[in-house]
Amino acid sequence: MPLGRIAFYNRVDGVGIIADEDGERRPFSGMETQTVREGERVVFEVVGAKATNVIAVR
């Protein structure tokens, strides 16, 4: 599971962008995550071009 940070989250649309350690950006849905705080460190799975099963890392 890659490690990254939530770079942006749009509360109105419920979608955001995760920037992984390599700098690649992946979209995600707020319905598939434990946290939507921008800057939060997360691990996630990749399905196609999308991040899913986003879990906060402490």
Summary of the structure (lengths in Angstrom):
residues: 58
radius of gyration: 9.7
end to end distance: 15.3
largest distance: 28.0
contacts: 160
relative contact order: 0.31
helix: 5%
strand: 59%
